Amino acid sequence: MRSNEGRGLGRMDAEAQRLLSSRAATRSDRSNRSPRSKDSDSSAASNSKGVKDPLKMIWRRGFTRLVLVSAILWILLILFALLFHLWSCHSSIIFLSALCKKDSKVLVMLDTMGLTPQPQHRCPIPLADEPDTIVIPEITPDTIPKTLSYIMEDEGGNNSEKSQPLFGGHQSWLQRENSFKLNTTTKVHCGFIKNGGAEMDAVDVQYAQKCKFVVASGIFDGYDTPHQPSNLSVRSKKLFCFLMVVDEVSLDFIKQNVTVREGSDGGKWVGIWRLVTLHHPPYDEPRRNGKVPKILTHRLFPHARYSIWIDGKMELIVDPLLMLERYLWRGKHTFAIACHKHHKSIYEEADAIKRRKRYARPLIDLHMKIYRYEGMEMWSLKKGTISDVPEGAVIIREHTTMTNLFSCLWFNEVNLFTPRDQLSFGYVVHRLEGAFKFFMFPNCEYNSLFILHRHMREHSSVIEWVKSLDEFKGNQSGLKETRGGLGLWTPYPGDLRSVELPSVKRTSPAG
């Protein structure tokens, strides 16, 4: 009985162990199957979504590309606008340069960063190949005025007493106004009033009579010596007279520093330059004396057909015959002068003159107020000129009656007001209302015509430092010029008290 019971218990234990082992195997099999089932489920899910994913991917990629292309096009448009703005600001085309807003924040920012193109200081001059091949044209016929004559006797500035004759004469306000009216026959003030000073030696007058082509320069107050021109052709050496106008102080200074030889006729020479001495300087101010040969070249040398003026501190490095062909004959001009590097308006130039202390500031203001009262506007495109402000150190002229008249009117303004001739040039052009045609050539060509030398000594005048009209009173009354600029001290026939000068913006640190 006991053995049978033992056997029964043993069988029960064996069966239990078999059941346990089979359950464990089943669990392990399930655990091994679960990853596979998950993989199969995920793959199935992905297969079910596969129809939608390519469309979404195409849409997303297309949208991204559209955004990138739009951004690139927008950036390119902005860059194009900036480049056009910069190009228009430095274009020689008047219409495009007028579109430029040089005070815009964008341009100021780019200029501060050094990203704006700067005007060239020098550039190639489109000269003819050979001076020997140049054909000199016929003289330009005179139209209006057809005949030009000059007032030679000074009528005096005060009816109660006979005043000392002035080189520029005592021109009244009415005479000045009438001088701008063009007529077939015209008579105007033009310096060289009898007994007014600036007399030449007889030998120089006789020598100048044969000069049809003139290169003229001048040195006053003994601040320099003549610089010999270079690159001259044999033809130009024979064709041109090189005349250096000096005062007695400068003649003595030149003799002390360079060799001066005497010609067979008694004339004085330094290299190719014939020294022409002006005795009895007409003005107290040396700068004003220098305007006589510069502006009134046709009066000093009346037999000249053509003249080229260069300042005394310059060394001419271009053949003068090539200059006449380039600046006059090629374009059929009779007067050529360079435009100013920085300024287009006389009010900008006046502001720069005051900052650089080139003349009494209150007198510069008075000069500009008179021009403003008489209708002189800021330069603009409608004026039809490149600029109102020239670089006056080089002037190229054919001596027609119109260019001679312009030179006379220009000089009369310099004689009447301040000696800063670049302030008066544009005003006279304005008053002639388009009748005076001239060629204003690029400043970079102007700088390629010469080598600029430093003065051997600077000349200055105490009047250049005057800040207030009160400084001309009392013990300082000696500051006032006695023979020039008298229009600044003569009662003006108009009320200047309400005149306001236009505001100007400084276009460069140099002025």
SEMARDO-588485 format. One record per residue (C-alpha): residue number from 1; y, x, z negated. Coordinates in steps of 0.2 Angstrom, whole numbers. Example, Ala and Ser with C-alpha at 12.3 -4.5 7.8 and 13.67 -1.06 7.14 Angstrom:
BEGIN
fikol i:1 | Y:-22 | X:62 | Z:-39
fikol i:2 | Y:-5 | X:68 | Z:-36
END
This chain:
BEGIN
fikol i:1 | Y:0 | X:0 | Z:0
fikol i:2 | Y:12 | X:14 | Z:-5
fikol i:3 | Y:8 | X:24 | Z:11
fikol i:4 | Y:11 | X:9 | Z:22
fikol i:5 | Y:28 | X:6 | Z:13
fikol i:6 | Y:32 | X:24 | Z:15
fikol i:7 | Y:28 | X:24 | Z:34
fikol i:8 | Y:39 | X:8 | Z:35
fikol i:9 | Y:54 | X:16 | Z:27
fikol i:10 | Y:52 | X:31 | Z:38
fikol i:11 | Y:52 | X:21 | Z:54
fikol i:12 | Y:68 | X:12 | Z:47
fikol i:13 | Y:77 | X:29 | Z:44
fikol i:14 | Y:72 | X:35 | Z:62
fikol i:15 | Y:78 | X:19 | Z:70
fikol i:16 | Y:95 | X:20 | Z:60
fikol i:17 | Y:97 | X:38 | Z:66
fikol i:18 | Y:94 | X:33 | Z:84
fikol i:19 | Y:107 | X:19 | Z:83
fikol i:20 | Y:120 | X:31 | Z:75
fikol i:21 | Y:117 | X:44 | Z:88
fikol i:22 | Y:118 | X:32 | Z:103
fikol i:23 | Y:135 | X:25 | Z:96
fikol i:24 | Y:142 | X:43 | Z:94
fikol i:25 | Y:136 | X:46 | Z:112
fikol i:26 | Y:145 | X:30 | Z:118
fikol i:27 | Y:161 | X:35 | Z:109
fikol i:28 | Y:161 | X:53 | Z:117
fikol i:29 | Y:158 | X:45 | Z:134
fikol i:30 | Y:173 | X:33 | Z:132
fikol i:31 | Y:184 | X:48 | Z:126
fikol i:32 | Y:179 | X:58 | Z:141
fikol i:33 | Y:182 | X:43 | Z:153
fikol i:34 | Y:199 | X:38 | Z:146
fikol i:35 | Y:210 | X:52 | Z:155
fikol i:36 | Y:202 | X:49 | Z:171
fikol i:37 | Y:205 | X:30 | Z:170
fikol i:38 | Y:223 | X:34 | Z:165
fikol i:39 | Y:225 | X:46 | Z:180
fikol i:40 | Y:218 | X:33 | Z:192
fikol i:41 | Y:229 | X:20 | Z:184
fikol i:42 | Y:245 | X:30 | Z:187
fikol i:43 | Y:240 | X:35 | Z:205
fikol i:44 | Y:237 | X:17 | Z:208
fikol i:45 | Y:254 | X:13 | Z:201
fikol i:46 | Y:262 | X:26 | Z:211
fikol i:47 | Y:254 | X:20 | Z:227
fikol i:48 | Y:260 | X:3 | Z:223
fikol i:49 | Y:278 | X:9 | Z:222
fikol i:50 | Y:277 | X:21 | Z:237
fikol i:51 | Y:284 | X:9 | Z:249
fikol i:52 | Y:301 | X:8 | Z:240
fikol i:53 | Y:304 | X:27 | Z:236
fikol i:54 | Y:308 | X:34 | Z:253
fikol i:55 | Y:322 | X:21 | Z:256
fikol i:56 | Y:330 | X:25 | Z:239
fikol i:57 | Y:329 | X:43 | Z:243
fikol i:58 | Y:337 | X:41 | Z:260
fikol i:59 | Y:351 | X:31 | Z:253
fikol i:60 | Y:354 | X:43 | Z:239
fikol i:61 | Y:354 | X:58 | Z:250
fikol i:62 | Y:365 | X:49 | Z:263
fikol i:63 | Y:378 | X:44 | Z:249
fikol i:64 | Y:379 | X:61 | Z:242
fikol i:65 | Y:382 | X:68 | Z:260
fikol i:66 | Y:395 | X:56 | Z:263
fikol i:67 | Y:404 | X:60 | Z:247
fikol i:68 | Y:403 | X:79 | Z:251
fikol i:69 | Y:409 | X:77 | Z:269
fikol i:70 | Y:424 | X:65 | Z:263
fikol i:71 | Y:429 | X:78 | Z:250
fikol i:72 | Y:428 | X:92 | Z:262
fikol i:73 | Y:439 | X:82 | Z:275
fikol i:74 | Y:451 | X:78 | Z:261
fikol i:75 | Y:453 | X:96 | Z:256
fikol i:76 | Y:455 | X:102 | Z:274
fikol i:77 | Y:468 | X:88 | Z:277
fikol i:78 | Y:478 | X:95 | Z:262
fikol i:79 | Y:477 | X:113 | Z:268
fikol i:80 | Y:482 | X:108 | Z:285
fikol i:81 | Y:497 | X:99 | Z:278
fikol i:82 | Y:502 | X:114 | Z:267
fikol i:83 | Y:500 | X:126 | Z:282
fikol i:84 | Y:511 | X:115 | Z:293
fikol i:85 | Y:524 | X:114 | Z:279
fikol i:86 | Y:524 | X:133 | Z:278
fikol i:87 | Y:524 | X:135 | Z:296
fikol i:88 | Y:539 | X:123 | Z:299
fikol i:89 | Y:549 | X:132 | Z:285
fikol i:90 | Y:547 | X:149 | Z:294
fikol i:91 | Y:548 | X:142 | Z:312
fikol i:92 | Y:561 | X:148 | Z:324
fikol i:93 | Y:561 | X:130 | Z:332
fikol i:94 | Y:576 | X:121 | Z:325
fikol i:95 | Y:568 | X:104 | Z:324
fikol i:96 | Y:553 | X:110 | Z:314
fikol i:97 | Y:564 | X:121 | Z:302
fikol i:98 | Y:574 | X:106 | Z:299
fikol i:99 | Y:559 | X:96 | Z:293
fikol i:100 | Y:556 | X:109 | Z:280
fikol i:101 | Y:561 | X:105 | Z:262
fikol i:102 | Y:563 | X:123 | Z:255
fikol i:103 | Y:566 | X:116 | Z:237
fikol i:104 | Y:550 | X:107 | Z:236
fikol i:105 | Y:539 | X:110 | Z:221
fikol i:106 | Y:524 | X:115 | Z:232
fikol i:107 | Y:534 | X:128 | Z:242
fikol i:108 | Y:541 | X:135 | Z:226
fikol i:109 | Y:524 | X:136 | Z:218
fikol i:110 | Y:516 | X:145 | Z:233
fikol i:111 | Y:531 | X:156 | Z:234
fikol i:112 | Y:529 | X:161 | Z:216
fikol i:113 | Y:511 | X:165 | Z:219
fikol i:114 | Y:516 | X:176 | Z:233
fikol i:115 | Y:506 | X:165 | Z:246
fikol i:116 | Y:521 | X:160 | Z:257
fikol i:117 | Y:524 | X:171 | Z:272
fikol i:118 | Y:540 | X:181 | Z:271
fikol i:119 | Y:552 | X:184 | Z:285
fikol i:120 | Y:549 | X:200 | Z:294
fikol i:121 | Y:562 | X:214 | Z:291
fikol i:122 | Y:560 | X:222 | Z:308
fikol i:123 | Y:552 | X:215 | Z:324
fikol i:124 | Y:550 | X:222 | Z:341
fikol i:125 | Y:565 | X:219 | Z:353
fikol i:126 | Y:560 | X:212 | Z:370
fikol i:127 | Y:570 | X:226 | Z:379
fikol i:128 | Y:570 | X:230 | Z:398
fikol i:129 | Y:560 | X:244 | Z:403
fikol i:130 | Y:573 | X:256 | Z:410
fikol i:131 | Y:592 | X:257 | Z:408
fikol i:132 | Y:593 | X:264 | Z:426
fikol i:133 | Y:585 | X:248 | Z:433
fikol i:134 | Y:598 | X:236 | Z:425
fikol i:135 | Y:610 | X:228 | Z:437
fikol i:136 | Y:627 | X:225 | Z:429
fikol i:137 | Y:632 | X:207 | Z:433
fikol i:138 | Y:649 | X:201 | Z:439
fikol i:139 | Y:662 | X:197 | Z:427
fikol i:140 | Y:661 | X:179 | Z:419
fikol i:141 | Y:675 | X:168 | Z:426
fikol i:142 | Y:687 | X:161 | Z:414
fikol i:143 | Y:689 | X:143 | Z:412
fikol i:144 | Y:697 | X:136 | Z:396
fikol i:145 | Y:708 | X:145 | Z:391
fikol i:146 | Y:712 | X:153 | Z:408
fikol i:147 | Y:726 | X:163 | Z:402
fikol i:148 | Y:728 | X:170 | Z:384
fikol i:149 | Y:743 | X:178 | Z:377
fikol i:150 | Y:748 | X:184 | Z:359
fikol i:151 | Y:762 | X:181 | Z:347
fikol i:152 | Y:770 | X:199 | Z:345
fikol i:153 | Y:786 | X:195 | Z:335
fikol i:154 | Y:785 | X:190 | Z:317
fikol i:155 | Y:796 | X:175 | Z:313
fikol i:156 | Y:796 | X:179 | Z:295
fikol i:157 | Y:789 | X:169 | Z:280
fikol i:158 | Y:806 | X:164 | Z:272
fikol i:159 | Y:821 | X:157 | Z:281
fikol i:160 | Y:833 | X:163 | Z:268
fikol i:161 | Y:829 | X:181 | Z:270
fikol i:162 | Y:821 | X:192 | Z:283
fikol i:163 | Y:803 | X:197 | Z:277
fikol i:164 | Y:794 | X:213 | Z:281
fikol i:165 | Y:784 | X:211 | Z:297
fikol i:166 | Y:765 | X:208 | Z:293
fikol i:167 | Y:751 | X:214 | Z:305
fikol i:168 | Y:744 | X:196 | Z:306
fikol i:169 | Y:761 | X:188 | Z:306
fikol i:170 | Y:768 | X:174 | Z:295
fikol i:171 | Y:757 | X:160 | Z:303
fikol i:172 | Y:762 | X:143 | Z:297
fikol i:173 | Y:749 | X:129 | Z:293
fikol i:174 | Y:755 | X:120 | Z:308
fikol i:175 | Y:753 | X:135 | Z:319
fikol i:176 | Y:736 | X:137 | Z:312
fikol i:177 | Y:731 | X:119 | Z:316
fikol i:178 | Y:738 | X:120 | Z:334
fikol i:179 | Y:729 | X:136 | Z:338
fikol i:180 | Y:712 | X:127 | Z:337
fikol i:181 | Y:718 | X:115 | Z:351
fikol i:182 | Y:711 | X:122 | Z:368
fikol i:183 | Y:723 | X:122 | Z:383
fikol i:184 | Y:723 | X:131 | Z:400
fikol i:185 | Y:736 | X:142 | Z:394
fikol i:186 | Y:736 | X:147 | Z:376
fikol i:187 | Y:747 | X:158 | Z:365
fikol i:188 | Y:741 | X:163 | Z:347
fikol i:189 | Y:743 | X:175 | Z:333
fikol i:190 | Y:731 | X:189 | Z:335
fikol i:191 | Y:736 | X:204 | Z:324
fikol i:192 | Y:747 | X:219 | Z:330
fikol i:193 | Y:763 | X:211 | Z:326
fikol i:194 | Y:777 | X:223 | Z:331
fikol i:195 | Y:780 | X:235 | Z:316
fikol i:196 | Y:766 | X:228 | Z:307
fikol i:197 | Y:756 | X:244 | Z:306
fikol i:198 | Y:739 | X:250 | Z:314
fikol i:199 | Y:747 | X:261 | Z:327
fikol i:200 | Y:736 | X:272 | Z:338
fikol i:201 | Y:740 | X:290 | Z:344
fikol i:202 | Y:746 | X:291 | Z:362
fikol i:203 | Y:732 | X:302 | Z:367
fikol i:204 | Y:719 | X:289 | Z:361
fikol i:205 | Y:728 | X:275 | Z:369
fikol i:206 | Y:728 | X:284 | Z:386
fikol i:207 | Y:709 | X:289 | Z:383
fikol i:208 | Y:704 | X:271 | Z:379
fikol i:209 | Y:712 | X:264 | Z:396
fikol i:210 | Y:697 | X:271 | Z:405
fikol i:211 | Y:684 | X:263 | Z:394
fikol i:212 | Y:676 | X:248 | Z:402
fikol i:213 | Y:660 | X:249 | Z:391
fikol i:214 | Y:663 | X:252 | Z:373
fikol i:215 | Y:653 | X:256 | Z:357
fikol i:216 | Y:665 | X:254 | Z:343
fikol i:217 | Y:663 | X:258 | Z:324
fikol i:218 | Y:675 | X:261 | Z:310
fikol i:219 | Y:677 | X:270 | Z:293
fikol i:220 | Y:691 | X:266 | Z:281
fikol i:221 | Y:695 | X:273 | Z:264
fikol i:222 | Y:685 | X:289 | Z:266
fikol i:223 | Y:668 | X:282 | Z:261
fikol i:224 | Y:657 | X:289 | Z:275
fikol i:225 | Y:655 | X:301 | Z:290
fikol i:226 | Y:650 | X:296 | Z:308
fikol i:227 | Y:631 | X:294 | Z:312
fikol i:228 | Y:626 | X:300 | Z:329
fikol i:229 | Y:617 | X:286 | Z:339
fikol i:230 | Y:600 | X:291 | Z:346
fikol i:231 | Y:589 | X:286 | Z:361
fikol i:232 | Y:603 | X:285 | Z:373
fikol i:233 | Y:600 | X:286 | Z:391
fikol i:234 | Y:610 | X:297 | Z:403
fikol i:235 | Y:617 | X:282 | Z:411
fikol i:236 | Y:624 | X:275 | Z:395
fikol i:237 | Y:631 | X:292 | Z:390
fikol i:238 | Y:641 | X:291 | Z:406
fikol i:239 | Y:645 | X:273 | Z:406
fikol i:240 | Y:650 | X:270 | Z:387
fikol i:241 | Y:665 | X:276 | Z:377
fikol i:242 | Y:659 | X:279 | Z:359
fikol i:243 | Y:675 | X:275 | Z:348
fikol i:244 | Y:675 | X:278 | Z:329
fikol i:245 | Y:691 | X:270 | Z:322
fikol i:246 | Y:697 | X:278 | Z:306
fikol i:247 | Y:712 | X:279 | Z:294
fikol i:248 | Y:721 | X:295 | Z:289
fikol i:249 | Y:711 | X:295 | Z:273
fikol i:250 | Y:695 | X:294 | Z:282
fikol i:251 | Y:700 | X:307 | Z:295
fikol i:252 | Y:703 | X:320 | Z:281
fikol i:253 | Y:687 | X:316 | Z:272
fikol i:254 | Y:677 | X:318 | Z:289
fikol i:255 | Y:686 | X:335 | Z:292
fikol i:256 | Y:680 | X:341 | Z:275
fikol i:257 | Y:662 | X:336 | Z:277
fikol i:258 | Y:657 | X:338 | Z:296
fikol i:259 | Y:663 | X:348 | Z:310
fikol i:260 | Y:678 | X:340 | Z:320
fikol i:261 | Y:681 | X:348 | Z:337
fikol i:262 | Y:697 | X:345 | Z:347
fikol i:263 | Y:696 | X:340 | Z:366
fikol i:264 | Y:707 | X:346 | Z:380
fikol i:265 | Y:718 | X:331 | Z:378
fikol i:266 | Y:720 | X:334 | Z:360
fikol i:267 | Y:708 | X:320 | Z:355
fikol i:268 | Y:696 | X:323 | Z:340
fikol i:269 | Y:677 | X:322 | Z:342
fikol i:270 | Y:662 | X:322 | Z:330
fikol i:271 | Y:647 | X:323 | Z:341
fikol i:272 | Y:648 | X:309 | Z:354
fikol i:273 | Y:661 | X:299 | Z:344
fikol i:274 | Y:679 | X:300 | Z:349
fikol i:275 | Y:689 | X:298 | Z:333
fikol i:276 | Y:703 | X:285 | Z:335
fikol i:277 | Y:716 | X:286 | Z:320
fikol i:278 | Y:725 | X:270 | Z:315
fikol i:279 | Y:741 | X:275 | Z:306
fikol i:280 | Y:750 | X:264 | Z:293
fikol i:281 | Y:735 | X:253 | Z:287
fikol i:282 | Y:741 | X:235 | Z:289
fikol i:283 | Y:733 | X:229 | Z:272
fikol i:284 | Y:731 | X:235 | Z:254
fikol i:285 | Y:713 | X:231 | Z:254
fikol i:286 | Y:702 | X:244 | Z:263
fikol i:287 | Y:689 | X:230 | Z:267
fikol i:288 | Y:702 | X:220 | Z:276
fikol i:289 | Y:708 | X:235 | Z:286
fikol i:290 | Y:690 | X:237 | Z:293
fikol i:291 | Y:691 | X:220 | Z:300
fikol i:292 | Y:704 | X:225 | Z:313
fikol i:293 | Y:693 | X:236 | Z:324
fikol i:294 | Y:678 | X:225 | Z:320
fikol i:295 | Y:685 | X:208 | Z:326
fikol i:296 | Y:700 | X:213 | Z:336
fikol i:297 | Y:690 | X:226 | Z:347
fikol i:298 | Y:698 | X:218 | Z:363
fikol i:299 | Y:716 | X:221 | Z:356
fikol i:300 | Y:713 | X:239 | Z:352
fikol i:301 | Y:704 | X:242 | Z:368
fikol i:302 | Y:711 | X:230 | Z:380
fikol i:303 | Y:704 | X:237 | Z:396
fikol i:304 | Y:686 | X:235 | Z:390
fikol i:305 | Y:675 | X:223 | Z:399
fikol i:306 | Y:661 | X:224 | Z:386
fikol i:307 | Y:660 | X:230 | Z:368
fikol i:308 | Y:646 | X:233 | Z:355
fikol i:309 | Y:652 | X:234 | Z:337
fikol i:310 | Y:642 | X:242 | Z:323
fikol i:311 | Y:647 | X:246 | Z:305
fikol i:312 | Y:651 | X:263 | Z:300
fikol i:313 | Y:636 | X:266 | Z:289
fikol i:314 | Y:624 | X:262 | Z:304
fikol i:315 | Y:615 | X:274 | Z:316
fikol i:316 | Y:612 | X:265 | Z:332
fikol i:317 | Y:594 | X:268 | Z:338
fikol i:318 | Y:594 | X:257 | Z:354
fikol i:319 | Y:602 | X:261 | Z:371
fikol i:320 | Y:618 | X:251 | Z:372
fikol i:321 | Y:615 | X:246 | Z:390
fikol i:322 | Y:598 | X:238 | Z:385
fikol i:323 | Y:607 | X:229 | Z:372
fikol i:324 | Y:619 | X:221 | Z:384
fikol i:325 | Y:605 | X:216 | Z:395
fikol i:326 | Y:595 | X:209 | Z:381
fikol i:327 | Y:608 | X:199 | Z:372
fikol i:328 | Y:621 | X:195 | Z:385
fikol i:329 | Y:616 | X:196 | Z:403
fikol i:330 | Y:598 | X:190 | Z:402
fikol i:331 | Y:603 | X:173 | Z:394
fikol i:332 | Y:620 | X:173 | Z:403
fikol i:333 | Y:629 | X:174 | Z:386
fikol i:334 | Y:646 | X:181 | Z:382
fikol i:335 | Y:645 | X:183 | Z:363
fikol i:336 | Y:630 | X:188 | Z:353
fikol i:337 | Y:628 | X:190 | Z:334
fikol i:338 | Y:613 | X:190 | Z:322
fikol i:339 | Y:609 | X:176 | Z:310
fikol i:340 | Y:609 | X:179 | Z:291
fikol i:341 | Y:593 | X:183 | Z:283
fikol i:342 | Y:595 | X:171 | Z:269
fikol i:343 | Y:609 | X:159 | Z:271
fikol i:344 | Y:613 | X:145 | Z:284
fikol i:345 | Y:628 | X:137 | Z:275
fikol i:346 | Y:645 | X:146 | Z:271
fikol i:347 | Y:644 | X:138 | Z:254
fikol i:348 | Y:627 | X:147 | Z:250
fikol i:349 | Y:635 | X:163 | Z:256
fikol i:350 | Y:651 | X:160 | Z:245
fikol i:351 | Y:640 | X:158 | Z:230
fikol i:352 | Y:631 | X:174 | Z:234
fikol i:353 | Y:647 | X:183 | Z:236
fikol i:354 | Y:653 | X:178 | Z:219
fikol i:355 | Y:637 | X:183 | Z:211
fikol i:356 | Y:638 | X:200 | Z:219
fikol i:357 | Y:656 | X:202 | Z:215
fikol i:358 | Y:662 | X:205 | Z:232
fikol i:359 | Y:679 | X:197 | Z:230
fikol i:360 | Y:689 | X:187 | Z:217
fikol i:361 | Y:678 | X:172 | Z:212
fikol i:362 | Y:693 | X:159 | Z:210
fikol i:363 | Y:700 | X:164 | Z:227
fikol i:364 | Y:682 | X:162 | Z:235
fikol i:365 | Y:682 | X:145 | Z:228
fikol i:366 | Y:699 | X:141 | Z:234
fikol i:367 | Y:695 | X:147 | Z:251
fikol i:368 | Y:679 | X:136 | Z:252
fikol i:369 | Y:689 | X:121 | Z:245
fikol i:370 | Y:701 | X:122 | Z:260
fikol i:371 | Y:687 | X:122 | Z:272
fikol i:372 | Y:678 | X:108 | Z:263
fikol i:373 | Y:695 | X:98 | Z:263
fikol i:374 | Y:696 | X:101 | Z:282
fikol i:375 | Y:679 | X:94 | Z:285
fikol i:376 | Y:667 | X:109 | Z:285
fikol i:377 | Y:650 | X:102 | Z:280
fikol i:378 | Y:634 | X:111 | Z:274
fikol i:379 | Y:624 | X:117 | Z:289
fikol i:380 | Y:612 | X:104 | Z:296
fikol i:381 | Y:602 | X:102 | Z:312
fikol i:382 | Y:615 | X:90 | Z:319
fikol i:383 | Y:627 | X:105 | Z:321
fikol i:384 | Y:617 | X:112 | Z:335
fikol i:385 | Y:618 | X:130 | Z:329
fikol i:386 | Y:605 | X:141 | Z:321
fikol i:387 | Y:616 | X:145 | Z:306
fikol i:388 | Y:634 | X:145 | Z:301
fikol i:389 | Y:632 | X:162 | Z:293
fikol i:390 | Y:630 | X:178 | Z:304
fikol i:391 | Y:626 | X:196 | Z:300
fikol i:392 | Y:642 | X:203 | Z:306
fikol i:393 | Y:638 | X:221 | Z:306
fikol i:394 | Y:633 | X:221 | Z:324
fikol i:395 | Y:643 | X:211 | Z:337
fikol i:396 | Y:640 | X:211 | Z:356
fikol i:397 | Y:654 | X:204 | Z:367
fikol i:398 | Y:660 | X:202 | Z:385
fikol i:399 | Y:679 | X:201 | Z:384
fikol i:400 | Y:682 | X:184 | Z:392
fikol i:401 | Y:697 | X:174 | Z:387
fikol i:402 | Y:686 | X:162 | Z:377
fikol i:403 | Y:678 | X:176 | Z:367
fikol i:404 | Y:695 | X:184 | Z:365
fikol i:405 | Y:702 | X:168 | Z:358
fikol i:406 | Y:687 | X:166 | Z:346
fikol i:407 | Y:690 | X:183 | Z:340
fikol i:408 | Y:709 | X:180 | Z:337
fikol i:409 | Y:705 | X:163 | Z:328
fikol i:410 | Y:692 | X:172 | Z:317
fikol i:411 | Y:703 | X:186 | Z:313
fikol i:412 | Y:717 | X:174 | Z:308
fikol i:413 | Y:706 | X:166 | Z:295
fikol i:414 | Y:701 | X:183 | Z:288
fikol i:415 | Y:720 | X:188 | Z:288
fikol i:416 | Y:725 | X:171 | Z:280
fikol i:417 | Y:711 | X:169 | Z:267
fikol i:418 | Y:698 | X:181 | Z:260
fikol i:419 | Y:692 | X:196 | Z:269
fikol i:420 | Y:673 | X:190 | Z:269
fikol i:421 | Y:672 | X:187 | Z:288
fikol i:422 | Y:655 | X:178 | Z:287
fikol i:423 | Y:663 | X:164 | Z:278
fikol i:424 | Y:676 | X:161 | Z:292
fikol i:425 | Y:664 | X:163 | Z:307
fikol i:426 | Y:655 | X:146 | Z:306
fikol i:427 | Y:672 | X:137 | Z:302
fikol i:428 | Y:680 | X:143 | Z:318
fikol i:429 | Y:664 | X:138 | Z:328
fikol i:430 | Y:666 | X:121 | Z:319
fikol i:431 | Y:684 | X:119 | Z:324
fikol i:432 | Y:681 | X:123 | Z:342
fikol i:433 | Y:669 | X:108 | Z:343
fikol i:434 | Y:656 | X:116 | Z:354
fikol i:435 | Y:668 | X:124 | Z:366
fikol i:436 | Y:663 | X:142 | Z:360
fikol i:437 | Y:645 | X:146 | Z:366
fikol i:438 | Y:636 | X:161 | Z:358
fikol i:439 | Y:619 | X:168 | Z:356
fikol i:440 | Y:613 | X:170 | Z:338
fikol i:441 | Y:598 | X:181 | Z:338
fikol i:442 | Y:584 | X:184 | Z:325
fikol i:443 | Y:588 | X:194 | Z:310
fikol i:444 | Y:572 | X:204 | Z:312
fikol i:445 | Y:579 | X:210 | Z:329
fikol i:446 | Y:595 | X:214 | Z:321
fikol i:447 | Y:587 | X:226 | Z:308
fikol i:448 | Y:578 | X:235 | Z:323
fikol i:449 | Y:594 | X:240 | Z:331
fikol i:450 | Y:599 | X:253 | Z:318
fikol i:451 | Y:595 | X:264 | Z:304
fikol i:452 | Y:605 | X:260 | Z:288
fikol i:453 | Y:612 | X:275 | Z:279
fikol i:454 | Y:620 | X:275 | Z:261
fikol i:455 | Y:638 | X:277 | Z:259
fikol i:456 | Y:643 | X:295 | Z:254
fikol i:457 | Y:654 | X:286 | Z:241
fikol i:458 | Y:656 | X:268 | Z:237
fikol i:459 | Y:673 | X:260 | Z:239
fikol i:460 | Y:678 | X:245 | Z:228
fikol i:461 | Y:693 | X:236 | Z:223
fikol i:462 | Y:698 | X:228 | Z:206
fikol i:463 | Y:701 | X:212 | Z:214
fikol i:464 | Y:682 | X:210 | Z:217
fikol i:465 | Y:680 | X:208 | Z:198
fikol i:466 | Y:693 | X:194 | Z:195
fikol i:467 | Y:685 | X:179 | Z:186
fikol i:468 | Y:701 | X:168 | Z:183
fikol i:469 | Y:718 | X:165 | Z:192
fikol i:470 | Y:726 | X:169 | Z:175
fikol i:471 | Y:721 | X:188 | Z:178
fikol i:472 | Y:734 | X:188 | Z:192
fikol i:473 | Y:748 | X:184 | Z:181
fikol i:474 | Y:759 | X:195 | Z:170
fikol i:475 | Y:755 | X:213 | Z:169
fikol i:476 | Y:740 | X:211 | Z:181
fikol i:477 | Y:750 | X:204 | Z:195
fikol i:478 | Y:747 | X:220 | Z:205
fikol i:479 | Y:729 | X:213 | Z:208
fikol i:480 | Y:737 | X:201 | Z:221
fikol i:481 | Y:737 | X:208 | Z:239
fikol i:482 | Y:754 | X:209 | Z:247
fikol i:483 | Y:750 | X:209 | Z:265
fikol i:484 | Y:734 | X:199 | Z:267
fikol i:485 | Y:726 | X:183 | Z:261
fikol i:486 | Y:743 | X:175 | Z:259
fikol i:487 | Y:736 | X:158 | Z:263
fikol i:488 | Y:728 | X:158 | Z:246
fikol i:489 | Y:745 | X:159 | Z:238
fikol i:490 | Y:755 | X:148 | Z:250
fikol i:491 | Y:756 | X:129 | Z:245
fikol i:492 | Y:743 | X:120 | Z:255
fikol i:493 | Y:748 | X:104 | Z:264
fikol i:494 | Y:734 | X:94 | Z:256
fikol i:495 | Y:728 | X:89 | Z:239
fikol i:496 | Y:714 | X:100 | Z:234
fikol i:497 | Y:712 | X:94 | Z:216
fikol i:498 | Y:699 | X:81 | Z:220
fikol i:499 | Y:689 | X:92 | Z:232
fikol i:500 | Y:671 | X:96 | Z:225
fikol i:501 | Y:661 | X:110 | Z:233
fikol i:502 | Y:643 | X:105 | Z:237
fikol i:503 | Y:630 | X:111 | Z:226
fikol i:504 | Y:619 | X:125 | Z:233
fikol i:505 | Y:602 | X:132 | Z:229
fikol i:506 | Y:599 | X:151 | Z:229
fikol i:507 | Y:587 | X:155 | Z:243
fikol i:508 | Y:583 | X:173 | Z:237
fikol i:509 | Y:585 | X:184 | Z:222
fikol i:510 | Y:595 | X:196 | Z:233
fikol i:511 | Y:608 | X:183 | Z:237
END
